[in-house]
Amino acid sequence: MNTEPNSLIHASSPYLLQHAYNPVNWYEWGAAALEKAKAENKLILVSIGYSACHWCHVMERESFENHEVAEVMNRNFVCIKVDREERPDIDQIYMLAIQLMTGSGGWPLNCICLPDQRPIYGGTYFRKADWINVLESVAGMWAKEPGKARAYADRLTEGIHNAEKIIPNIKVDDYTKANLTAITDPWKRHFDITEGGYNRAPKFPLPNNWQFMLRYSHLMKDDATHVSALLTLEKMAMGGIYDHVGGGFARYSVDGNWHVPHFEKMLYDNGQLISLYAEAYQYSRSLLFKEVTEESIQWLEREMMSPEGLFYSALDADSEGVEGKFYVWDKAEFDALLGDDAHLLADYFNITADGNWEEEQTNILLRKFTEEDYAEVKGVSVVELLKKIKAAKARLLQERSKRIRPGLDDKCLTAWNAMAIKGLAESAGIFNQAHYYEMGRNAASFILSTLKMTDGGLYRNYKNNKASIPGFLDDYAFFIEALIALYQSDFEEHWLQEARRLTAYVLENFADSDSPMLFYTSATGEPLIARKHEIMDNVVPASNSVMAQNLHKLGLFFDEDTYILKAESMLAAVHSQIKTYGSAYSNWAIQLLNEVFGLNEIALTGKTVDKIKMELNTHYIPNKITLGGTKSGLPLLKDKQSIETKIYICRNKVCQLPVATVDEALKLIN
């Protein structure tokens, strides 16, 4: 470790700050580094990771903290460190380059580029000796055979430009249920019907996949997707991937049973999972799903909330340099803490003397049984068992809070905050919890007041009273989606007006004249070697699929046909690809569901709007937008004001006669 810092000492990203005392002469991505490379005709080394990435830390310890390695890097390269969460635009391009070169990708991502930023070689994690060999051989090629390096760069850059090209497609016929079964029939073959999720390890939660399955099973009356979706959510909630003491989910499980997690906790996973479990509760009325939602929101408020009311990005997997150390228990400690209840609860939480995580000989809390089954086997009442579990969790949490905590990535990102805001707004309605709504409203209000650029756009990041990076398409898409969720929670129309304003900004600054899709980067943003579209849904839905749904909904809210036609053209362009790989287009598949079944526009008027909305929230209607209020400028509400309660069900520019009760409204929907 150096005593003198490198230039990363001025960074806002906790990940970059972790490397500030490396002997490598790191730069942030920016004019200083890029101009230095050109002026000195030096290769650029772009090294990309994020603060909760385990193998990023390993490569730092083995290579970037090593003076011998640093000497090779500093002599031959301009070395640039990138936080992929702050600069996903850079990550997107070089990740695609590595995938084209090697067939796979991941983090840490290390890409060697020409002085003009075009990639020529790279990979993910390298052991120290291999890394030195790679650096010296690529530097040697640039010194002796620069033409060869430029030829590589030409081919690779052409591949980057041509990858994921979307051809505009005109929708001719109406979509039907057959279009949906063509997607789900091959998809179902990958379900793990014993443990939930898919037949593979590691297992990722993939919230959007299961949101599609819940909605599909409900609207299509399909048993296989119904069983698989609920089984997956139950197994995840009972497995080690869920934090039974403090709430919240880890990023994935390393095995096929949701047993041993990779312990980092990400805001984007948990924001989506709060939405998913709240929706699954609305669908199934499972108390387990309610408990998971409530505990995860408590975790969000307790451990992830900034003084401004925004939410931090991530908790590291490691504490004291050991993965999972903060979260695990040995039996002696567990028994001593829980005293007389330890015997009853050791089996419940799967605690053994040898440890249920054999590799580390310690215990990850997880469950195998429902409370009802367990109470019956142990001969106690369910009420008594629940009381003891609640007391045990409180005691374990209190004890755990004395441990050295995992590292916190305390930057706040607009897109990820938006996912949490949406989850909070939806949970507020489903569980009738005003506090959840207030948490979401406060975060959204802060973004609108403080993260707004002078041209009306959004910043991506916030830390230490500073926002510095202009937003990308996901920041706008997810935040517009969150604003729509907030409107449907409180019927305050200023949220929708902001959503409409930001949508106009997106259409002006992110449009592609050759494609219905939107670019990931703004036309006003920093030019990189390529402008890409983000099309495929992954652990987070693609910004284009989220934007397509936003356009559809805002088109209905404001009777804006251009929005609806834009959403249709986006879906049409990607429709033929959805059935080839359903799980990578799950959010597009939700858009298709909405096209096939239509979106119910539910307009509520009268003095008891809040009461009616609350009753409506006890029913599962996944394909709907809800409007309400006594004064409104929205086209659907304009001529429908009344003091008495009226519920209008509209679809495709036609409204049914108003009814006075939710039961009557449900008949019109079903």
Secondary structure, 3 states (H helix, E strand, C coil): CCCCCCHHHHCCCHHHHHCCCCCCCCEECCHHHHHHHHHHCCEEEEEEECCCCHHHHHHHHHHHCCHHHHHHHHHHEEEEEEECCCCHHHHHHHHHHHHHHHCCCCCCEEEEECCCCCEEEEECCCCHHHHHHHHHHHHHHHHHCHHHHHHHHHHHHHHHHHCCCCCCCCCCCCCCHHHHHHHHHHHHCCECCCCCCECCCCECCCHHHHHHHHHHHHHHCCHHHHHHHHHHHHHHHHCCCECCCCCCECCEECCCCCCCEECCEEHHHHHHHHHHHHHHHHHHCCHHHHHHHHHHHHHHHHHCECCCCCECCEECCEECCEECCCCCECHHHHHHHHHHHHHHHHHHCCCCCCCCECCCCEECCCCCCCHHHHHHHHCCCHHHHHHHHHHHHHHHHHHHCCCCCCCEECCEEHHHHHHHHHHHHHHHHHHCCHHHHHHHHHHHHHHHHHCECCCCCEECEEECCECCCECCHHHHHHHHHHHHHHHHHHCCHHHHHHHHHHHHHHHHHCEECCEEEEECCCCCCCCCCCCCECCCCCCCCCHHHHHHHHHHHHHHHHCCHHHHHHHHHHHHHHHHHHCCCHHHHHHHHHHHHHHHHCCEEEEEECCCHHHHHHHHCCCCCCCEEEEECCCCCCCCCCCCCCCCCEEEEEECCEECCCECCHHHHHHHHC
